Amino acid sequence: MTSHKIRALTIHIDQDQPPQTIETLLARFAEQAEQLAQNTQLEIWTKRLTTKPTTPDKFDKTAQTIHELAEKYQINYTAVPQLKPLHPKQLADTMATLPRLYTTTLYTPQNTQLLAQTIRTLSEQSPLTAARYAVTYGQFVQTPYFPATATLTPGTSISLLYPSLYTTQTPQQLQKTLTALAQTAKQTLDNFLGIDISLSPWQDQSVATIIEKHSGQTLAAPGTITAIKQINNQLAQLAKHLPTIGYNETMLPLAEDNRLKELARLQQLKLSHLTAYTTYCVPGLDMAPIPDTTQDNIIHNILTDLHHTQTTKNKPLGLRLILAPADEGQDIHLGPFGPTPVLSPLQ
């Protein structure tokens, strides 16, 4: 068994093509996914489909059509980004009927109130529905990571689950391993665009633990920012030798990392820490539950804080915020993500 897997194999399409052309693309994608798994001897955890940003008048029809095609070709998840934000009730109704659907829209200061209401409306429907929605800051990003993604160039891309590989191979070995994967993907997939080599966690495959090994300290203690920066510098050096796409940075989604959850339960990791780390080359504030009793002005402030972080950093960010029916310090069960501690929005 390998110590890593393909987290997402994603096809990025232009949904304005004729339906027959799209069907042909997806049929080939399904065949090539099987071939890639054989050629690499890697598990493909999920297959995904992303479209170009869609106008509000076309969103529902596009989402429905893409969702049906995903079921037909055994694609796990779809992403249909919004060119302009939909009315929260319309979006919630659509997402309720399409469980494979993820979506994002761009932040503007003028839309702060609307986006805050969208987060609340989706959370009221279900915290897991809110987990399928992201606010994107700066500009749309083409990446296999969901939900903050959009098709900018048609083709295929890959993301990896590889904390174990990262910790057991030298930088030279890691470069060799990922170069071989990229070469195989290019030979196997139509219009291969690259790998998003972001270091992302899944439960016990923890990125927080890697940061702690770099710093020699508990995450959130002094030295954490330096460790995050060091890891991102290593990823940047690795990216120079690979075809890459997307964020290519350290990711700290609370609900997906058991060490982050542990620290949050111990009250050693707070929302303010996760927000602050977005300044230092972490792609965004991700999968962070706060109580659904949080006042609207606090949600507005979280949205605007990330806006100013993005303009200072001058790189795209994403936000996945969940309003949970629980008090701070309690756990909420988030389906496949498992029990996740609810953070105070004021700490």
Backbone torsions as a table, in degrees:
resi	resn	phi	psi	omega
1	MET	NA	136.3	175.8
2	THR	-78.6	160.5	-179.9
3	SER	-92.5	9.8	180.0
4	HIS	-146.8	167.8	179.0
5	LYS	-148.0	165.1	172.2
6	ILE	-80.1	111.4	-176.9
7	ARG	-69.2	-43.3	179.5
8	ALA	-146.3	130.6	167.9
9	LEU	-109.4	116.8	-168.5
10	THR	-121.4	136.1	170.7
11	ILE	-105.6	129.1	-179.9
12	HIS	-105.1	119.7	-174.0
13	ILE	-122.1	159.6	168.2
14	ASP	-96.9	107.2	-174.2
15	GLN	-71.9	-7.1	178.6
16	ASP	-83.7	-1.7	174.9
17	GLN	-69.7	161.0	175.7
18	PRO	-58.1	143.7	-179.5
19	PRO	-53.2	-39.0	-179.2
20	GLN	-64.2	-36.8	178.1
21	THR	-65.0	-41.9	179.1
22	ILE	-64.4	-42.8	178.7
23	GLU	-60.3	-42.2	178.4
24	THR	-61.8	-42.9	178.9
25	LEU	-60.7	-43.5	-176.2
26	LEU	-72.6	-34.4	176.0
27	ALA	-64.0	-42.7	177.4
28	ARG	-66.1	-39.6	179.1
29	PHE	-59.8	-43.9	179.2
30	ALA	-61.6	-43.3	178.6
31	GLU	-65.3	-43.8	-176.6
32	GLN	-70.5	-28.8	176.0
33	ALA	-62.8	-44.1	177.6
34	GLU	-63.0	-41.2	-179.9
35	GLN	-66.1	-39.2	179.4
36	LEU	-63.9	-41.3	178.1
37	ALA	-61.7	-40.4	178.0
38	GLN	-67.7	-43.9	-175.2
39	ASN	-69.6	-31.4	-176.6
40	THR	-99.3	-16.7	-174.0
41	GLN	59.6	32.8	178.1
42	LEU	-114.8	142.9	172.2
43	GLU	-70.1	133.0	170.6
44	ILE	-97.1	107.0	-171.8
45	TRP	-68.6	-45.7	179.1
46	THR	-141.1	149.2	170.0
47	LYS	-112.4	138.9	-171.4
48	ARG	-136.8	159.0	180.0
49	LEU	-135.1	129.4	180.0
50	THR	-123.9	144.0	177.9
51	THR	-112.9	174.0	170.3
52	LYS	-69.9	158.7	174.2
53	PRO	-57.2	140.9	-171.8
54	THR	-119.2	141.7	177.7
55	THR	-72.2	154.8	-177.1
56	PRO	-56.5	-35.3	-177.4
57	ASP	-71.1	-20.3	-179.3
58	LYS	-106.1	-4.3	-170.4
59	PHE	-61.8	-52.3	-174.5
60	ASP	-60.7	-45.0	-178.9
61	LYS	-65.5	-43.3	178.6
62	THR	-62.0	-46.5	-178.3
63	ALA	-61.1	-42.4	-179.9
64	GLN	-64.5	-46.3	-179.1
65	THR	-62.7	-46.6	-178.7
66	ILE	-65.4	-37.8	179.3
67	HIS	-63.1	-42.7	178.7
68	GLU	-64.8	-40.8	178.3
69	LEU	-65.5	-37.4	179.1
70	ALA	-61.9	-42.5	177.8
71	GLU	-63.4	-40.5	-177.8
72	LYS	-63.7	-38.4	-174.6
73	TYR	-106.0	18.5	173.8
74	GLN	56.3	45.0	174.3
75	ILE	-96.6	130.3	-170.9
76	ASN	-71.1	-45.6	-171.8
77	TYR	-136.5	149.5	175.2
78	THR	-124.8	150.1	176.1
79	ALA	-128.8	122.2	176.0
80	VAL	-122.3	98.0	-178.9
81	PRO	-72.1	153.8	-178.1
82	GLN	-99.3	124.5	176.7
83	LEU	-66.6	-36.0	171.1
84	LYS	-134.8	146.8	-174.8
85	PRO	-65.3	136.4	176.6
86	LEU	-76.9	164.6	170.5
87	HIS	-63.3	136.5	-174.5
88	PRO	-55.2	-40.9	-179.4
89	LYS	-65.8	-40.9	178.0
90	GLN	-61.6	-45.2	-179.1
91	LEU	-64.9	-42.6	-179.9
92	ALA	-62.5	-41.7	179.4
93	ASP	-63.7	-42.6	180.0
94	THR	-64.5	-45.4	-177.8
95	MET	-68.1	-27.7	178.4
96	ALA	-65.0	-31.9	-177.2
97	THR	-93.3	-11.0	-176.3
98	LEU	-125.9	84.8	-173.3
99	PRO	-68.9	-13.8	177.3
100	ARG	-87.9	-6.3	-169.2
101	LEU	-84.7	130.4	170.3
102	TYR	-119.5	155.5	-179.3
103	THR	-156.3	160.4	177.2
104	THR	-147.4	160.9	172.8
105	THR	-145.3	160.2	-176.9
106	LEU	-80.7	141.6	174.5
107	TYR	-79.6	136.2	163.8
108	THR	-133.4	148.2	178.6
109	PRO	-55.2	-33.3	-179.2
110	GLN	-67.6	-22.9	-176.9
111	ASN	-100.6	10.5	-175.7
112	THR	-55.8	-47.9	-177.9
113	GLN	-63.9	-42.3	180.0
114	LEU	-63.9	-42.6	-179.1
115	LEU	-68.8	-37.3	176.2
116	ALA	-63.0	-40.6	178.4
117	GLN	-67.6	-34.4	177.2
118	THR	-63.2	-45.8	177.5
119	ILE	-58.5	-41.9	-179.4
120	ARG	-68.5	-43.9	-177.7
121	THR	-64.5	-43.6	178.7
122	LEU	-66.3	-39.2	179.0
123	SER	-64.8	-37.6	178.5
124	GLU	-65.2	-34.7	175.9
125	GLN	-66.4	-48.3	177.2
126	SER	-175.2	136.6	174.3
127	PRO	-56.5	-32.2	178.8
128	LEU	-71.6	-27.5	172.9
129	THR	-66.8	-43.2	177.4
130	ALA	-61.2	-29.7	179.1
131	ALA	-70.4	-12.7	178.3
132	ARG	-97.1	11.4	-177.5
133	TYR	-127.4	137.7	177.0
134	ALA	-134.9	148.2	166.8
135	VAL	-96.4	128.3	178.3
136	THR	-103.7	135.5	-179.4
137	TYR	-110.6	135.9	174.5
138	GLY	98.9	-73.3	179.0
139	GLN	-163.8	159.0	176.1
140	PHE	-62.5	143.7	179.9
141	VAL	-116.9	134.0	173.9
142	GLN	-91.1	114.0	-175.3
143	THR	-154.9	152.3	171.9
144	PRO	-73.3	-9.7	178.4
145	TYR	-79.0	136.0	179.0
146	PHE	-108.4	155.1	3.0
147	PRO	-91.7	-12.5	-171.6
148	ALA	-80.5	71.9	-176.0
149	THR	-145.7	158.7	175.6
150	ALA	-158.8	149.4	173.5
151	THR	-77.9	122.3	172.0
152	LEU	-110.2	-34.1	176.3
153	THR	-133.8	123.6	178.3
154	PRO	-60.6	144.7	179.8
155	GLY	156.8	-157.8	-179.2
156	THR	-130.4	153.4	179.7
157	SER	-148.9	169.1	-175.1
158	ILE	-136.3	142.8	162.4
159	SER	-123.0	162.0	-172.4
160	LEU	-125.4	150.8	165.1
161	LEU	-108.1	103.7	-170.8
162	TYR	-144.7	31.3	174.1
163	PRO	-55.8	-39.5	-180.0
164	SER	-64.2	-41.8	178.5
165	LEU	-65.3	-41.6	-178.7
166	TYR	-59.9	-37.0	-175.7
167	THR	-85.6	-14.2	-176.2
168	THR	-107.8	-13.7	179.6
169	GLN	-109.9	147.8	173.1
170	THR	-70.3	162.6	176.2
171	PRO	-54.5	-37.1	179.4
172	GLN	-67.8	-42.7	177.9
173	GLN	-64.9	-40.0	-179.6
174	LEU	-64.4	-42.0	177.5
175	GLN	-60.6	-42.6	180.0
176	LYS	-64.3	-43.7	-179.5
177	THR	-62.2	-47.2	-176.5
178	LEU	-74.3	-30.3	175.5
179	THR	-64.1	-42.7	178.2
180	ALA	-62.7	-40.6	178.2
181	LEU	-63.4	-44.3	-179.4
182	ALA	-63.4	-39.9	179.3
183	GLN	-64.8	-41.7	178.5
184	THR	-65.9	-41.8	179.1
185	ALA	-62.6	-40.3	180.0
186	LYS	-64.8	-36.0	-180.0
187	GLN	-76.0	-23.7	-172.0
188	THR	-99.7	-36.4	-170.8
189	LEU	-102.9	145.0	173.7
190	ASP	-69.9	131.0	174.6
191	ASN	48.4	58.1	178.3
192	PHE	-69.5	123.3	-174.0
193	LEU	-94.9	-25.6	178.4
194	GLY	143.1	179.9	178.9
195	ILE	-110.0	133.3	166.7
196	ASP	-86.9	106.2	-174.5
197	ILE	-88.0	20.4	174.4
198	SER	-51.1	138.9	178.9
199	LEU	-89.6	102.0	-175.0
200	SER	-117.5	150.6	-175.9
201	PRO	-97.5	168.1	162.1
202	TRP	-151.2	103.9	177.5
203	GLN	55.3	-110.6	-176.2
204	ASP	-75.5	-15.6	170.3
205	GLN	-81.8	84.5	-165.7
206	SER	-97.0	132.9	171.0
207	VAL	-81.2	-32.0	177.4
208	ALA	-57.9	-40.0	178.6
209	THR	-63.8	-38.5	177.6
210	ILE	-63.9	-42.1	178.3
211	ILE	-62.0	-41.2	179.7
212	GLU	-64.9	-36.2	177.1
213	LYS	-65.8	-36.3	178.2
214	HIS	-68.1	-41.7	-174.3
215	SER	-86.0	-25.3	-173.1
216	GLY	75.1	10.9	-177.7
217	GLN	-132.3	163.4	171.9
218	THR	-63.7	137.5	178.2
219	LEU	-56.5	137.5	-175.4
220	ALA	92.7	-11.5	173.3
221	ALA	-80.0	164.2	174.5
222	PRO	-53.0	137.7	-175.0
223	GLY	106.8	-15.9	-178.8
224	THR	-65.0	-44.9	-179.0
225	ILE	-62.5	-42.1	178.1
226	THR	-61.2	-42.6	-179.7
227	ALA	-64.7	-43.2	177.6
228	ILE	-59.4	-44.7	-179.7
229	LYS	-63.7	-40.1	179.2
230	GLN	-63.1	-43.3	179.7
231	ILE	-64.9	-43.0	179.6
232	ASN	-66.5	-32.2	174.0
233	ASN	-64.6	-39.3	177.6
234	GLN	-64.6	-41.3	177.7
235	LEU	-64.7	-38.1	178.4
236	ALA	-63.9	-39.4	177.5
237	GLN	-66.6	-40.7	178.3
238	LEU	-63.1	-39.8	-177.8
239	ALA	-64.1	-23.7	179.1
240	LYS	-64.4	-21.7	-174.8
241	HIS	-107.5	7.5	-174.2
242	LEU	-134.2	154.5	166.3
243	PRO	-75.3	115.0	-176.0
244	THR	-121.0	160.8	179.9
245	ILE	-149.6	148.6	172.8
246	GLY	91.8	-140.6	-170.1
247	TYR	-86.6	-49.9	178.4
248	ASN	58.0	47.7	-179.4
249	GLU	-141.4	172.8	176.5
250	THR	-68.9	138.4	179.4
251	MET	-119.5	138.8	-178.1
252	LEU	-130.1	64.1	175.9
253	PRO	-76.7	116.5	-172.4
254	LEU	-54.9	-48.2	-173.4
255	ALA	-68.8	-12.7	-174.1
256	GLU	-105.4	2.1	-173.3
257	ASP	-131.0	113.0	-175.2
258	ASN	-64.5	-31.9	178.2
259	ARG	-69.8	-39.0	175.0
260	LEU	-61.3	-41.5	178.6
261	LYS	-62.1	-43.3	180.0
262	GLU	-60.3	-44.9	-179.6
263	LEU	-66.6	-36.8	177.9
264	ALA	-65.6	-40.5	179.0
265	ARG	-64.9	-31.8	177.7
266	LEU	-81.3	-1.7	-178.6
267	GLN	62.6	25.1	173.8
268	GLN	-91.4	-17.7	177.4
269	LEU	-120.2	127.0	-175.8
270	LYS	-124.5	167.2	179.2
271	LEU	-58.4	-36.6	-179.6
272	SER	-63.9	-33.7	176.0
273	HIS	-64.1	-50.6	-177.3
274	LEU	-62.3	-37.3	177.3
275	THR	-65.7	-43.7	-178.7
276	ALA	-64.1	-36.4	-176.2
277	TYR	-68.5	-19.7	177.4
278	THR	-63.3	-21.1	177.6
279	THR	-69.5	-26.6	-171.4
280	TYR	-106.6	52.9	170.1
281	CYS	69.4	30.3	167.4
282	VAL	-101.5	133.2	-169.1
283	PRO	-60.5	-20.4	177.9
284	GLY	168.2	177.0	175.9
285	LEU	-87.3	116.0	-162.6
286	ASP	-132.5	131.1	172.3
287	MET	55.1	48.7	-178.2
288	ALA	-109.5	108.2	177.6
289	PRO	-81.0	137.6	170.2
290	ILE	-129.3	162.8	-175.8
291	PRO	-62.7	146.0	178.4
292	ASP	-73.9	-5.1	173.7
293	THR	-84.8	-0.9	179.1
294	THR	-59.0	133.4	-177.4
295	GLN	-70.6	152.7	-177.5
296	ASP	-57.6	-39.1	-176.7
297	ASN	-65.3	-28.7	176.7
298	ILE	-69.7	-42.9	177.2
299	ILE	-62.3	-42.2	176.3
300	HIS	-56.6	-43.9	-177.0
301	ASN	-67.0	-36.8	175.8
302	ILE	-61.9	-45.5	179.1
303	LEU	-60.5	-44.3	-177.5
304	THR	-74.0	-32.7	175.4
305	ASP	-59.8	-44.2	178.8
306	LEU	-65.7	-34.0	176.6
307	HIS	-60.1	-46.8	-178.2
308	HIS	-72.4	-31.5	172.8
309	THR	-61.2	-44.8	-178.1
310	GLN	-64.9	-42.0	-178.9
311	THR	-68.5	-29.1	176.0
312	THR	-74.7	-44.9	-178.5
313	LYS	-72.2	-32.2	179.9
314	ASN	61.8	35.8	172.0
315	LYS	-139.0	150.6	-177.4
316	PRO	-61.7	147.1	175.5
317	LEU	-129.8	162.0	173.1
318	GLY	-130.4	154.8	178.1
319	LEU	-133.0	123.2	167.8
320	ARG	-120.9	105.6	-177.7
321	LEU	-115.6	133.3	-177.5
322	ILE	-119.0	127.6	173.7
323	LEU	-93.9	111.5	-169.7
324	ALA	-100.6	142.6	175.6
325	PRO	-78.0	62.6	-177.6
326	ALA	-159.4	161.5	177.7
327	ASP	-86.6	158.6	175.9
328	GLU	-59.0	140.3	-177.3
329	GLY	92.9	-20.3	175.7
330	GLN	-84.5	164.0	173.7
331	ASP	-97.9	145.6	168.7
332	ILE	-119.8	139.2	-179.3
333	HIS	-87.9	120.2	-176.6
334	LEU	-110.9	56.1	174.2
335	GLY	53.3	-123.4	-176.7
336	PRO	-65.5	-18.2	178.8
337	PHE	-79.5	-16.7	177.9
338	GLY	81.4	-176.2	178.4
339	PRO	-60.8	133.1	-175.5
340	THR	-135.0	130.5	-178.4
341	PRO	-71.6	142.8	177.8
342	VAL	-89.8	128.4	-175.9
343	LEU	-92.8	152.6	171.2
344	SER	-72.8	133.8	178.1
345	PRO	-77.6	-5.0	-174.3
346	LEU	-110.9	6.9	-178.2
347	GLN	-127.5	NA	NA
